[in-house]
């Protein structure tokens, strides 16, 4: 059985179906692209995979216990957010650290390693809102990576990123997939510069999901 299996799944709201009879299989180490125009249900599909929504018909099975999720950077960080890069990433270790407890050297090292992975270690003490969109997005990836996820799910990760930082993000994702065998699902409206790194591509159009690759 696949690590993520969506079988004959349909989902909709009161106004009607958003996704119809969807069948998707994702295995460990896959780099999956989910593409489609705005409003076609890409983010809805991600929410179904993450278990945040329940299908009306069919099933969604996810065998990953530890999932790293990266939202669109524009919604993740406000310009005046009063926290450093290091503090933002530490938030993802809250469960391990515990309520009202201080972080240990072990947690500090985990944060540093995550930042080093995305090339942002020198920005650890900068205020997150002062960084560029591309830098913020790399910090959000580090935040997702700090807890050693089995799968990384990204929703339009380059929506607010310039071409240079987009290229850096794609190189980072490809490296994580190849060197760590990390399963990656990336939602986007354009895969032109990352398509070669993906081994599976699904297109959402007219409520249907078809596999292109």
C-alpha positions in Angstrom: 0.0 0.0 0.0 1.2 3.5 -0.8 2.2 5.9 2.0 -0.5 8.2 0.9 -3.5 6.8 -0.9 -6.5 8.7 -2.1 -9.2 6.4 -3.5 -12.3 7.4 -5.4 -12.4 10.6 -3.2 -14.9 13.5 -3.8 -15.2 16.6 -1.7 -17.4 19.7 -1.8 -19.1 22.4 0.1 -22.8 23.4 0.2 -22.5 25.1 -3.1 -21.2 21.9 -4.8 -18.3 19.6 -5.5 -14.7 21.0 -5.6 -13.0 17.7 -6.3 -14.5 14.6 -7.9 -13.4 10.9 -8.0 -9.8 11.6 -7.1 -7.2 8.8 -7.2 -3.6 9.5 -6.1 -0.8 7.3 -4.8 2.3 8.7 -3.1 5.3 6.7 -1.9 8.2 7.4 0.3 10.8 9.5 -1.5 8.4 10.8 -4.2 8.6 14.5 -5.3 5.0 15.3 -6.2 3.8 18.4 -8.0 0.1 19.4 -7.8 -0.7 22.1 -10.3 -3.8 24.0 -11.5 -5.3 27.4 -11.9 -6.3 29.5 -8.9 -9.6 28.2 -7.3 -9.3 24.7 -8.8 -9.0 23.0 -5.3 -5.2 22.6 -4.9 -5.2 23.9 -1.3 -8.4 21.9 -0.6 -6.6 18.7 -1.7 -3.7 19.5 0.6 -6.1 20.0 3.6 -7.7 16.6 2.8 -4.2 14.9 2.8 -3.4 16.6 6.1 -6.6 15.4 7.6 -8.0 18.9 8.1 -11.0 18.1 5.9 -13.1 15.0 5.5 -14.1 13.6 2.1 -17.7 13.3 1.2 -17.0 10.1 -0.7 -14.1 7.7 -1.0 -11.0 7.7 1.3 -7.8 9.5 2.1 -5.1 7.4 3.9 -1.9 9.0 5.1 0.6 6.7 6.8 3.0 9.5 7.7 3.1 10.4 11.4 5.3 13.4 11.2 4.3 15.9 8.5 6.1 19.2 7.9 3.8 21.9 6.4 4.8 25.2 4.8 2.0 27.6 3.9 2.2 30.5 1.5 4.8 33.0 3.0 2.4 35.9 2.7 0.1 34.3 5.2 2.8 32.9 7.4 4.7 36.0 8.5 3.5 39.6 9.1 6.0 42.4 8.6 5.8 43.5 12.2 5.9 40.0 13.8 8.0 40.5 16.9 10.2 37.4 16.9 13.6 36.4 15.7 14.2 33.7 13.1 15.5 31.5 15.8 12.4 32.0 18.0 10.1 31.3 15.1 11.8 27.9 14.3 11.8 27.0 18.0 8.0 27.2 18.1 7.9 24.0 16.2 9.7 22.2 19.1 7.0 23.3 21.6 5.7 19.8 22.2 9.2 18.4 22.8 10.3 21.3 25.0 7.1 21.3 27.1 4.9 24.0 28.6 6.8 26.7 30.7 10.1 25.0 30.1 13.3 26.4 28.6 15.0 25.1 25.5 18.1 23.1 26.0 21.4 22.9 24.1 19.9 20.0 22.2 17.0 22.2 21.0 19.4 25.0 20.1 21.5 22.6 18.0 18.4 21.3 16.2 17.4 24.9 15.3 20.9 25.7 14.1 21.1 22.5 12.0 17.7 23.3 10.4 18.9 26.9 9.6 22.2 25.6 8.2 20.2 23.2 5.9 18.4 26.1 4.3 21.4 28.4 4.3 20.1 30.9 6.9 22.2 30.2 9.9 23.7 33.7 9.8 20.2 35.2 10.1 19.3 33.4 13.3 19.0 36.5 15.4 17.3 38.7 12.8 13.7 39.7 13.2 11.7 37.5 10.9 9.6 40.4 9.5 12.7 42.2 8.3 13.7 39.5 5.9 12.8 39.3 2.2 10.0 37.0 1.0 12.5 34.4 -0.2 14.4 34.5 3.1 11.2 34.2 5.1 10.2 31.2 3.0 13.5 29.4 3.7 13.0 30.1 7.4 9.5 28.5 7.1 11.1 25.4 5.5 13.6 25.3 8.3 10.8 25.5 10.8 9.1 22.5 9.2 12.4 20.6 9.0 13.4 21.1 12.7 11.2 18.3 13.9 12.6 15.9 11.3 9.4 15.3 9.3 8.9 12.2 7.1 7.2 14.3 4.5 7.3 18.0 3.5 4.1 19.6 2.1 4.3 23.1 0.6 1.4 25.3 -0.6 2.5 27.7 -3.3 6.0 28.2 -1.7 7.1 30.7 -4.4 4.0 32.9 -4.5 5.8 35.9 -3.0 9.3 35.1 -4.1 11.5 36.7 -6.8 13.2 34.6 -9.5 16.5 34.4 -7.7 15.0 33.1 -4.5 12.7 30.8 -6.4 15.7 29.1 -7.9 17.4 28.8 -4.5 14.2 27.2 -3.1 13.9 24.7 -5.9 17.6 23.7 -5.5 17.0 23.3 -1.7 13.9 21.1 -2.3 15.7 19.0 -4.9 18.6 18.4 -2.5 16.3 17.5 0.4 14.5 15.0 -1.8 17.6 13.5 -3.3 20.0 13.4 -0.2 17.4 12.7 2.5 14.9 10.7 0.5 12.4 13.2 1.9 8.9 12.9 0.4 7.8 16.2 -0.9 4.4 17.4 -2.1 4.4 20.9 -3.7 1.3 22.8 -4.7 1.9 25.4 -7.4 0.4 27.0 -10.5 3.7 26.7 -12.4 6.3 23.9 -12.3 8.4 25.0 -15.3 11.6 25.3 -13.3 11.2 22.4 -11.0 9.4 19.8 -13.2 12.6 17.8 -13.9 13.0 17.1 -10.2 9.5 15.7 -9.8 8.7 12.1 -10.4 4.9 12.6 -10.2 2.8 15.5 -11.4 -1.0 15.8 -10.9 -3.2 18.4 -12.7 -6.5 19.7 -11.2 -9.0 20.9 -13.8 -12.8 21.0 -13.8 -12.9 19.2 -10.4 -10.9 16.2 -11.8 -7.3 15.2 -11.0 -5.2 13.6 -13.8 -1.7 12.4 -13.6 0.7 13.9 -16.2 3.9 12.2 -15.2 
